[in-house]
Amino acid sequence: MKIYFALLSLYLFHSVFGLRRSEFRDGEFTDRIVFTTSRKDDPKIWFNKEHPGFEYIEQFQIGQEVYIKAQIRQTRTREKLSTVKEDNDVNLLRGSPGIKWVQQEKGHVRVPKTVDTEWSNLWYLNDDVTPTMKVSSAWSAGYSGSGIVIAVVDDGLQTNHPDLAANVVSIKFEISE
């Protein structure tokens, strides 16, 4: 169960919702929810009719559980959706017959995870120029370079650099003429 919840959290909060509201701060509530139901009939048909404060988006499955995504409709014209507390309509939905579980999405800002103090100077890697090497796109797609061996034939390599020292193999040889 914990594995499914972890997968669900990753799925929901990083790829599914596609946050449209860009003015949120890290950890604030957005206008999206996900829920499960004990009903067997299609939520595309009944959800919007029975819960006018929400708009059905789509459903997806993880393991045996089917999750339904919806958006909170801002029905109260004078009241803006709160970003710091769960919306009242979400709590009302939680008490509805046939609804097993509901969670309002919290948006999270992705932060680069590099500890390289020189990263800002690596303009050819960090997408600061065009054309770029697009390494961020490769890293985001899951390519890490793990298992790849690179050989550098160069006399300008700083073999005692902290990022390289543990991974550099130096071979000294002479070429006789």
Backbone as a chain_set.jsonl record, in Angstrom:
{"seq": "MKIYFALLSLYLFHSVFGLRRSEFRDGEFTDRIVFTTSRKDDPKIWFNKEHPGFEYIEQFQIGQEVYIKAQIRQTRTREKLSTVKEDNDVNLLRGSPGIKWVQQEKGHVRVPKTVDTEWSNLWYLNDDVTPTMKVSSAWSAGYSGSGIVIAVVDDGLQTNHPDLAANVVSIKFEISE", "coords": {"N": [[0.828, -1.203, 0.0], [1.964, 1.233, 0.794], [3.803, 1.598, -1.23], [2.152, 1.953, -3.477], [0.931, 4.366, -2.694], [3.13, 6.081, -2.668], [3.85, 5.981, -5.381], [1.497, 7.042, -6.451], [1.558, 9.64, -5.366], [3.858, 10.702, -6.628], [3.03, 10.493, -9.304], [0.719, 12.112, -9.362], [1.495, 14.702, -8.454], [3.596, 15.572, -9.993], [3.343, 15.045, -12.69], [0.702, 14.625, -13.644], [-1.21, 16.669, -13.026], [-0.365, 19.02, -14.264], [0.137, 21.848, -13.64], [-1.697, 24.782, -13.944], [-1.982, 27.203, -12.813], [0.272, 29.592, -12.126], [1.064, 31.168, -10.029], [1.41, 30.057, -7.508], [2.95, 29.23, -4.359], [5.57, 27.117, -3.113], [4.192, 24.2, -1.814], [1.597, 25.152, -1.514], [-2.019, 24.944, -1.783], [-3.7, 23.913, -4.769], [-6.076, 24.225, -7.493], [-6.941, 21.656, -8.034], [-8.098, 18.268, -7.567], [-7.945, 14.835, -6.447], [-9.656, 11.743, -6.34], [-11.154, 8.731, -4.996], [-13.686, 6.284, -5.596], [-16.43, 4.251, -4.505], [-18.332, 3.605, -6.236], [-19.476, 1.926, -9.163], [-20.354, 2.803, -11.605], [-19.739, 4.996, -14.443], [-17.775, 7.807, -13.73], [-17.641, 10.007, -15.421], [-20.185, 10.431, -16.242], [-21.859, 10.828, -13.919], [-20.494, 12.491, -12.034], [-20.118, 15.398, -12.448], [-22.815, 16.229, -12.462], [-23.779, 15.531, -9.908], [-22.009, 16.847, -8.278], [-21.659, 19.897, -8.512], [-19.754, 21.778, -7.84], [-17.366, 21.019, -8.81], [-15.316, 19.954, -11.607], [-15.138, 17.258, -13.691], [-12.144, 15.714, -14.851], [-10.404, 13.527, -15.751], [-9.638, 9.974, -15.525], [-7.419, 7.572, -13.979], [-5.427, 4.627, -13.464], [-3.777, 2.936, -10.835], [-2.252, 0.086, -9.958], [-4.805, -1.85, -8.62], [-6.549, 0.156, -8.026], [-8.697, 2.802, -9.037], [-8.33, 6.144, -9.865], [-9.746, 9.386, -9.82], [-9.558, 12.454, -11.431], [-10.223, 15.88, -10.836], [-11.314, 19.307, -11.165], [-11.601, 22.133, -9.062], [-14.374, 24.163, -9.224], [-14.714, 27.622, -9.267], [-17.162, 28.733, -7.669], [-18.17, 30.591, -5.946], [-18.36, 33.882, -6.344], [-17.261, 36.054, -4.975], [-15.402, 35.01, -3.352], [-12.152, 33.945, -3.334], [-10.291, 31.056, -4.289], [-8.571, 29.478, -1.682], [-5.102, 29.281, -1.012], [-3.765, 28.412, 1.119], [-5.259, 26.84, 2.813], [-7.259, 23.865, 2.812], [-9.876, 23.644, 0.408], [-13.312, 24.335, 1.183], [-15.302, 22.929, -0.242], [-14.026, 20.571, -0.875], [-13.907, 19.189, 1.514], [-16.646, 18.815, 1.916], [-17.195, 17.155, -0.256], [-15.769, 14.934, 0.547], [-17.441, 13.832, 2.485], [-19.504, 12.814, 0.996], [-21.81, 10.298, -0.217], [-20.475, 7.275, -1.474], [-17.975, 8.276, -2.079], [-14.723, 7.472, -1.469], [-12.142, 8.429, -0.84], [-10.436, 11.543, -0.815], [-8.246, 14.039, -2.02], [-6.837, 17.22, -2.024], [-4.775, 18.836, -4.334], [-1.415, 19.816, -3.7], [0.828, 22.177, -4.786], [4.203, 21.918, -5.875], [7.377, 23.39, -6.124], [9.927, 22.711, -8.316], [13.323, 22.283, -7.635], [16.634, 22.804, -8.693], [19.036, 20.229, -8.177], [21.776, 20.349, -7.976], [25.009, 20.579, -6.515], [27.128, 21.839, -7.337], [29.153, 24.522, -7.221], [29.964, 25.994, -9.346], [28.023, 25.851, -11.251], [26.403, 27.934, -12.339], [28.204, 29.147, -13.996], [28.532, 27.38, -16.033], [27.516, 27.779, -18.725], [27.194, 26.493, -21.152], [26.072, 24.11, -20.483], [23.868, 24.588, -18.809], [21.616, 25.617, -20.136], [21.679, 28.367, -20.659], [22.363, 29.6, -23.017], [21.814, 29.784, -26.582], [22.54, 27.869, -29.394], [21.813, 25.159, -27.119], [23.205, 22.466, -25.161], [21.286, 20.955, -24.045], [21.303, 19.391, -21.681], [19.845, 19.394, -19.317], [17.319, 18.579, -20.148], [17.9, 15.969, -20.899], [18.698, 14.891, -18.44], [16.307, 15.197, -17.033], [14.766, 13.392, -18.411], [15.718, 11.087, -17.42], [18.225, 10.147, -18.086], [21.362, 9.549, -16.842], [23.988, 9.014, -17.198], [25.106, 6.984, -15.882], [27.111, 4.119, -15.658], [28.509, 4.63, -17.954], [31.602, 4.983, -19.544], [34.077, 7.352, -19.95], [36.723, 8.46, -21.882], [39.319, 10.705, -21.715], [41.612, 12.234, -23.646], [43.909, 14.276, -23.032], [46.078, 16.872, -22.113], [45.359, 18.865, -20.455], [43.689, 18.326, -18.339], [42.455, 18.713, -15.103], [43.427, 16.797, -12.772], [43.264, 16.656, -10.01], [40.951, 17.903, -9.254], [38.101, 18.308, -7.139], [35.635, 17.207, -8.052], [36.446, 15.405, -9.938], [38.646, 13.881, -9.091], [38.296, 11.341, -7.756], [37.504, 9.758, -9.817], [39.273, 9.685, -11.921], [41.603, 8.129, -13.966], [44.901, 7.991, -14.433], [47.241, 7.503, -16.96], [50.501, 7.202, -17.662], [52.649, 7.521, -20.349], [55.191, 7.135, -22.799], [56.007, 8.185, -26.043], [58.048, 6.843, -28.335], [60.226, 7.944, -30.851]], "CA": [[0.0, 0.0, 0.0], [2.838, 2.4, 0.849], [4.409, 1.77, -2.552], [1.139, 2.565, -4.333], [0.739, 5.765, -2.315], [4.301, 6.826, -3.146], [3.692, 6.116, -6.83], [0.393, 7.972, -6.684], [2.029, 10.993, -5.065], [4.736, 11.114, -7.722], [2.231, 10.635, -10.516], [-0.182, 13.251, -9.26], [2.032, 16.015, -8.195], [4.669, 15.964, -10.89], [3.046, 14.94, -14.101], [-0.709, 14.545, -14.018], [-2.021, 17.865, -12.914], [0.053, 20.048, -15.203], [-0.333, 23.068, -12.977], [-1.978, 25.892, -14.837], [-1.867, 28.432, -12.057], [1.705, 29.702, -11.887], [1.382, 32.061, -8.923], [1.444, 29.382, -6.218], [4.246, 29.034, -3.703], [5.812, 25.719, -2.796], [3.366, 23.633, -0.761], [0.249, 25.733, -1.461], [-3.083, 24.203, -2.442], [-4.09, 24.341, -6.107], [-7.51, 24.019, -7.753], [-7.142, 20.295, -8.511], [-8.264, 17.207, -6.574], [-8.019, 13.452, -6.912], [-10.477, 10.996, -5.4], [-11.559, 7.374, -5.35], [-15.101, 6.07, -5.325], [-16.873, 2.858, -4.434], [-19.322, 3.425, -7.293], [-18.997, 1.187, -10.338], [-20.752, 3.489, -12.833], [-18.741, 5.904, -15.0], [-17.826, 9.144, -13.127], [-17.852, 11.025, -16.458], [-21.632, 10.64, -16.354], [-22.533, 11.284, -12.7], [-19.767, 13.367, -11.119], [-20.436, 16.826, -12.621], [-24.21, 16.473, -12.092], [-23.964, 15.413, -8.462], [-21.059, 17.722, -7.56], [-21.472, 21.04, -9.414], [-18.601, 22.586, -7.444], [-16.173, 20.423, -9.405], [-15.405, 19.563, -13.013], [-14.421, 16.015, -13.989], [-11.079, 15.855, -15.847], [-10.124, 12.207, -16.302], [-9.313, 8.975, -14.516], [-6.264, 6.739, -14.255], [-5.374, 3.474, -12.568], [-2.503, 2.467, -10.29], [-2.611, -1.194, -9.359], [-6.234, -2.153, -8.775], [-7.339, 1.337, -7.658], [-8.971, 3.809, -10.066], [-8.323, 7.499, -9.315], [-10.432, 10.334, -10.679], [-9.064, 13.825, -11.29], [-11.232, 16.919, -11.063], [-10.914, 20.678, -10.865], [-12.561, 22.872, -8.243], [-14.948, 25.328, -9.906], [-14.847, 28.749, -8.359], [-18.582, 29.078, -7.774], [-18.443, 31.773, -5.122], [-17.681, 34.93, -7.107], [-16.527, 36.985, -4.119], [-14.418, 34.274, -2.562], [-11.095, 33.354, -4.128], [-9.789, 29.792, -3.739], [-7.451, 29.644, -0.763], [-3.914, 28.488, -1.318], [-3.148, 28.002, 2.38], [-6.07, 25.826, 3.496], [-8.058, 23.048, 1.903], [-11.152, 24.247, 0.022], [-14.479, 23.79, 1.894], [-16.008, 21.973, -1.094], [-13.31, 19.294, -0.819], [-14.363, 18.516, 2.732], [-18.025, 18.384, 1.655], [-17.108, 16.002, -1.155], [-15.267, 13.819, 1.359], [-18.575, 13.253, 3.2], [-20.54, 12.37, 0.054], [-21.935, 8.844, -0.384], [-19.746, 6.69, -2.597], [-16.619, 8.823, -2.176], [-13.895, 6.77, -0.48], [-10.938, 9.18, -0.472], [-10.26, 12.778, -1.592], [-7.103, 14.858, -1.637], [-6.605, 18.406, -2.84], [-3.379, 18.907, -4.743], [-0.502, 20.875, -3.272], [1.862, 22.378, -5.799], [5.583, 21.956, -5.394], [8.316, 23.981, -7.053], [11.123, 21.885, -8.472], [14.561, 23.023, -7.413], [17.796, 22.043, -9.162], [19.666, 19.514, -7.08], [23.224, 20.367, -8.095], [25.777, 21.228, -5.447], [28.291, 22.411, -8.002], [29.162, 25.985, -7.059], [30.295, 26.601, -10.636], [26.932, 25.567, -12.187], [25.96, 29.133, -13.06], [29.217, 29.477, -15.001], [28.541, 26.343, -17.062], [26.481, 28.243, -19.625], [27.025, 25.544, -22.251], [25.318, 22.983, -19.957], [22.669, 24.944, -18.045], [20.579, 26.202, -21.005], [21.713, 29.835, -20.672], [22.655, 30.1, -24.36], [21.219, 29.035, -27.68], [21.978, 26.563, -29.081], [22.239, 24.566, -25.863], [23.438, 21.019, -25.227], [20.049, 20.385, -23.512], [21.565, 18.336, -20.696], [18.743, 19.379, -18.347], [16.266, 17.74, -20.735], [18.358, 14.577, -20.82], [18.642, 14.487, -17.032], [14.889, 15.085, -16.685], [14.249, 12.182, -19.046], [16.238, 9.932, -16.692], [19.578, 9.782, -18.482], [22.29, 10.061, -15.837], [25.361, 8.695, -17.563], [25.538, 5.861, -15.064], [27.604, 2.982, -16.427], [29.223, 5.1, -19.138], [33.012, 5.289, -19.316], [34.548, 8.375, -20.878], [38.18, 8.604, -21.902], [39.757, 12.027, -22.141], [43.027, 12.277, -24.001], [44.144, 15.71, -22.953], [47.049, 17.186, -21.066], [44.851, 19.991, -19.685], [42.724, 17.866, -17.35], [42.845, 18.95, -13.707], [43.157, 15.495, -12.156], [43.026, 16.775, -8.566], [39.701, 18.631, -9.014], [37.259, 17.494, -6.243], [34.592, 16.483, -8.777], [37.033, 14.423, -10.835], [39.76, 13.136, -8.499], [37.969, 9.939, -7.44], [37.098, 9.037, -11.03], [40.262, 9.85, -12.979], [42.694, 7.158, -14.035], [45.981, 8.583, -15.238], [48.208, 6.563, -17.512], [51.653, 7.941, -18.225], [53.397, 6.737, -21.318], [56.029, 7.917, -23.708], [56.024, 7.738, -27.432], [59.407, 6.95, -28.876], [60.218, 8.227, -32.3]], "C": [[0.869, 1.263, 0.0], [3.473, 2.677, -0.511], [3.411, 2.422, -3.495], [0.938, 4.031, -3.992], [1.911, 6.613, -2.79], [4.22, 7.029, -4.65], [2.6, 7.11, -7.179], [0.842, 9.403, -6.454], [2.925, 11.519, -6.179], [3.939, 11.394, -8.983], [1.391, 11.901, -10.476], [0.53, 14.578, -9.29], [3.165, 16.433, -9.111], [4.299, 15.896, -12.354], [1.581, 15.087, -14.458], [-1.372, 15.9, -14.074], [-1.614, 18.965, -13.877], [-0.397, 21.407, -14.738], [-0.525, 24.212, -13.961], [-1.818, 27.219, -14.121], [-0.416, 28.584, -11.637], [2.05, 30.549, -10.673], [1.38, 31.377, -7.557], [2.867, 29.347, -5.677], [4.37, 27.563, -3.341], [4.945, 25.273, -1.625], [1.964, 24.212, -0.649], [-0.752, 24.854, -2.205], [-3.356, 24.785, -3.822], [-5.591, 24.066, -6.278], [-7.819, 22.614, -8.258], [-7.287, 19.315, -7.347], [-8.127, 15.854, -7.265], [-8.833, 12.7, -5.876], [-10.7, 9.578, -5.91], [-13.016, 7.214, -4.948], [-15.406, 4.579, -5.244], [-17.904, 2.565, -5.514], [-18.691, 2.731, -8.496], [-19.361, 1.881, -11.648], [-19.723, 4.561, -13.195], [-18.845, 7.308, -14.386], [-17.978, 10.268, -14.148], [-19.33, 11.388, -16.551], [-22.22, 11.29, -15.103], [-21.8, 12.372, -11.919], [-20.142, 14.845, -11.25], [-21.872, 17.159, -12.22], [-24.389, 16.497, -10.58], [-23.072, 16.353, -7.657], [-20.724, 18.927, -8.436], [-20.301, 21.949, -9.029], [-17.294, 22.098, -8.036], [-16.41, 20.124, -10.88], [-14.519, 18.339, -13.231], [-13.355, 16.286, -15.044], [-10.817, 14.515, -16.529], [-9.874, 11.225, -15.175], [-8.1, 8.172, -14.96], [-6.219, 5.639, -13.204], [-3.945, 3.205, -12.136], [-2.829, 1.2, -9.523], [-4.074, -1.488, -9.646], [-7.112, -0.924, -8.551], [-7.476, 2.305, -8.833], [-9.076, 5.159, -9.371], [-8.97, 8.43, -10.327], [-9.894, 11.724, -10.373], [-10.189, 14.797, -11.587], [-10.65, 18.28, -10.701], [-12.005, 21.329, -10.034], [-13.053, 24.058, -9.07], [-15.073, 26.441, -8.888], [-16.267, 29.279, -8.495], [-18.941, 30.317, -6.965], [-17.649, 32.94, -5.711], [-16.872, 35.886, -6.23], [-15.392, 36.308, -3.353], [-13.41, 33.601, -3.487], [-10.662, 32.042, -3.48], [-8.578, 30.058, -2.862], [-6.289, 28.784, -1.212], [-3.278, 27.954, -0.041], [-3.981, 26.995, 3.167], [-6.911, 25.089, 2.459], [-9.407, 23.722, 1.645], [-12.314, 23.552, 0.746], [-15.222, 22.735, 1.08], [-15.334, 20.6, -1.079], [-13.762, 18.507, 0.405], [-15.809, 18.03, 2.581], [-18.045, 17.152, 0.752], [-16.673, 14.755, -0.386], [-16.409, 13.105, 2.095], [-19.676, 12.724, 2.302], [-20.589, 10.846, -0.04], [-21.17, 8.364, -1.616], [-18.337, 7.219, -2.78], [-15.783, 8.179, -1.068], [-12.753, 7.646, 0.047], [-10.824, 10.395, -1.379], [-9.004, 13.485, -1.096], [-6.992, 16.029, -2.59], [-5.115, 18.498, -3.109], [-2.657, 20.068, -4.067], [0.583, 20.974, -4.334], [3.235, 22.422, -5.157], [6.49, 22.476, -6.489], [9.544, 23.085, -7.118], [12.358, 22.762, -8.377], [15.725, 22.191, -7.94], [18.547, 21.436, -7.976], [21.195, 19.52, -7.161], [23.87, 21.064, -6.897], [27.034, 21.868, -6.025], [28.219, 23.929, -7.93], [29.461, 26.706, -8.364], [29.17, 26.437, -11.663], [26.507, 26.791, -12.99], [26.964, 29.556, -14.13], [29.252, 28.469, -16.15], [27.446, 26.616, -18.086], [26.211, 27.27, -20.765], [26.257, 24.295, -21.798], [23.962, 23.392, -19.377], [21.627, 25.74, -18.826], [20.554, 27.732, -21.029], [21.998, 30.427, -22.05], [21.91, 29.259, -25.379], [22.245, 28.992, -28.805], [22.568, 26.034, -27.773], [22.466, 23.071, -26.057], [22.232, 20.254, -24.676], [20.296, 19.242, -22.523], [20.466, 18.273, -19.649], [17.608, 18.495, -18.855], [16.64, 16.27, -20.651], [18.273, 14.076, -19.387], [17.186, 14.302, -16.598], [14.266, 13.82, -17.27], [14.811, 10.92, -18.396], [17.625, 9.485, -17.1], [20.565, 10.394, -17.5], [23.748, 9.863, -16.227], [25.911, 7.535, -16.757], [25.952, 4.694, -15.95], [28.368, 3.36, -17.68], [30.657, 5.441, -18.751], [33.439, 6.284, -20.377], [36.064, 8.452, -20.766], [38.516, 9.984, -22.445], [41.245, 11.962, -22.412], [43.366, 13.751, -24.122], [45.17, 15.959, -21.862], [46.577, 18.346, -20.195], [43.831, 19.605, -18.629], [43.249, 18.096, -15.944], [42.483, 17.705, -12.894], [42.91, 15.565, -10.662], [41.77, 17.597, -8.246], [38.772, 17.742, -8.182], [36.166, 16.689, -6.954], [35.15, 15.342, -9.622], [37.992, 13.46, -10.156], [39.459, 11.66, -8.264], [37.684, 9.115, -8.689], [38.099, 9.131, -12.173], [41.328, 8.767, -12.852], [43.737, 7.759, -14.967], [46.926, 7.489, -15.708], [49.297, 7.396, -18.151], [52.383, 7.02, -19.183], [54.183, 7.676, -22.189], [55.946, 7.318, -25.086], [57.447, 7.923, -27.939], [59.331, 7.113, -30.379], [61.147, 7.35, -33.054]], "O": [[0.567, 2.235, -0.692], [3.659, 3.83, -0.9], [3.766, 3.341, -4.234], [0.79, 4.86, -4.89], [1.718, 7.733, -3.261], [4.49, 8.123, -5.146], [2.755, 7.922, -8.091], [0.542, 10.285, -7.258], [2.765, 12.656, -6.623], [4.147, 12.407, -9.649], [1.357, 12.668, -11.439], [0.191, 15.467, -10.072], [3.647, 17.561, -9.008], [4.874, 16.61, -13.176], [1.267, 15.641, -15.511], [-2.023, 16.24, -15.061], [-2.456, 19.773, -14.269], [-1.229, 22.046, -15.382], [0.384, 24.559, -14.714], [-1.549, 28.243, -14.75], [0.081, 27.771, -10.857], [3.224, 30.645, -10.315], [1.351, 32.065, -6.536], [3.844, 29.422, -6.423], [3.368, 26.85, -3.275], [4.963, 25.897, -0.564], [1.207, 23.803, 0.231], [-0.394, 24.12, -3.126], [-3.258, 25.995, -4.026], [-6.28, 23.718, -5.32], [-8.872, 22.404, -8.859], [-6.688, 19.497, -6.287], [-8.185, 15.747, -8.489], [-8.727, 12.97, -4.68], [-10.471, 9.268, -7.079], [-13.513, 7.919, -4.07], [-14.715, 3.757, -5.846], [-18.309, 1.416, -5.695], [-17.515, 2.932, -8.799], [-18.763, 1.599, -12.686], [-18.933, 4.981, -12.349], [-19.892, 7.944, -14.503], [-18.398, 11.368, -13.791], [-19.681, 12.516, -16.896], [-23.011, 12.225, -15.223], [-22.45, 13.122, -11.192], [-20.456, 15.482, -10.245], [-22.131, 18.242, -11.697], [-25.064, 17.371, -10.038], [-23.347, 16.624, -6.488], [-19.649, 18.987, -9.032], [-19.901, 22.804, -9.819], [-16.239, 22.685, -7.799], [-17.549, 20.052, -11.34], [-13.312, 18.377, -12.99], [-13.608, 16.995, -16.018], [-10.988, 14.385, -17.741], [-9.896, 11.599, -14.003], [-7.788, 8.096, -16.148], [-6.895, 5.719, -12.179], [-3.019, 3.238, -12.947], [-3.59, 1.229, -8.555], [-4.523, -1.383, -10.788], [-8.304, -0.96, -8.857], [-6.505, 2.592, -9.532], [-9.821, 5.306, -8.403], [-8.774, 8.29, -11.534], [-9.786, 12.122, -9.213], [-11.007, 14.567, -12.478], [-9.629, 18.379, -10.021], [-13.193, 21.107, -10.27], [-12.255, 24.86, -9.556], [-15.501, 26.205, -7.758], [-16.545, 30.152, -9.317], [-19.913, 31.007, -7.274], [-16.424, 32.988, -5.597], [-15.894, 36.469, -6.699], [-14.532, 36.976, -2.78], [-13.782, 32.781, -4.327], [-10.666, 31.928, -2.255], [-7.664, 30.782, -3.258], [-6.48, 27.685, -1.734], [-2.358, 27.138, -0.099], [-3.47, 26.362, 4.091], [-7.225, 25.612, 1.39], [-10.005, 24.299, 2.553], [-12.307, 22.331, 0.906], [-15.717, 21.756, 1.639], [-16.0, 19.579, -1.252], [-13.972, 17.296, 0.331], [-16.155, 16.953, 3.065], [-18.821, 16.222, 0.974], [-17.16, 13.655, -0.646], [-16.342, 11.893, 2.304], [-20.689, 12.232, 2.799], [-19.559, 10.178, 0.043], [-21.225, 8.991, -2.674], [-17.572, 6.66, -3.566], [-16.089, 8.32, 0.116], [-12.435, 7.609, 1.236], [-11.084, 10.3, -2.579], [-8.735, 13.521, 0.105], [-7.044, 15.862, -3.808], [-4.296, 18.268, -2.22], [-3.214, 21.151, -3.888], [1.179, 19.971, -4.726], [3.4, 22.905, -4.037], [6.389, 22.059, -7.643], [10.128, 22.745, -6.089], [12.421, 23.842, -8.963], [15.799, 20.994, -7.663], [18.672, 22.053, -6.918], [21.84, 18.743, -6.457], [23.324, 22.022, -6.349], [27.888, 22.371, -5.294], [27.325, 24.545, -8.511], [29.231, 27.91, -8.471], [29.33, 26.832, -12.818], [26.276, 26.692, -14.195], [26.599, 30.256, -15.075], [29.943, 28.697, -17.143], [26.557, 25.79, -18.291], [25.098, 27.233, -21.29], [25.834, 23.5, -22.637], [23.005, 22.62, -19.449], [20.834, 26.465, -18.227], [19.536, 28.331, -21.376], [21.884, 31.639, -22.231], [21.436, 28.164, -25.077], [22.788, 30.044, -29.142], [23.67, 26.41, -27.374], [21.968, 22.484, -27.018], [22.159, 19.034, -24.824], [19.577, 18.242, -22.533], [20.178, 17.191, -19.135], [17.006, 17.748, -18.083], [15.794, 15.423, -20.365], [17.825, 12.956, -19.146], [16.87, 13.355, -15.878], [13.345, 13.248, -16.687], [14.433, 9.81, -18.768], [18.159, 8.538, -16.524], [20.607, 11.613, -17.337], [24.639, 10.482, -15.646], [27.066, 7.147, -16.935], [25.234, 4.323, -16.878], [28.832, 2.478, -18.403], [30.893, 6.11, -17.745], [33.191, 6.081, -21.565], [36.611, 8.503, -19.664], [38.043, 10.374, -23.513], [42.04, 11.671, -21.519], [43.145, 14.384, -25.154], [45.131, 15.324, -20.808], [47.299, 18.774, -19.295], [43.167, 20.48, -18.074], [44.376, 17.711, -15.632], [41.365, 17.583, -12.393], [42.387, 14.609, -10.091], [41.548, 17.951, -7.088], [38.651, 16.551, -8.468], [35.812, 15.601, -6.5], [34.42, 14.42, -9.984], [38.137, 12.324, -10.607], [40.302, 10.812, -8.552], [37.629, 7.888, -8.615], [37.801, 8.698, -13.286], [41.875, 8.527, -11.775], [43.472, 8.001, -16.144], [47.353, 6.646, -14.919], [49.049, 8.188, -19.06], [52.692, 5.876, -18.852], [53.874, 8.862, -22.297], [55.829, 6.105, -25.26], [57.973, 9.036, -27.961], [58.503, 6.515, -31.066], [61.252, 7.467, -34.275]]}, "num_chains": 1, "name": "protein.A"}
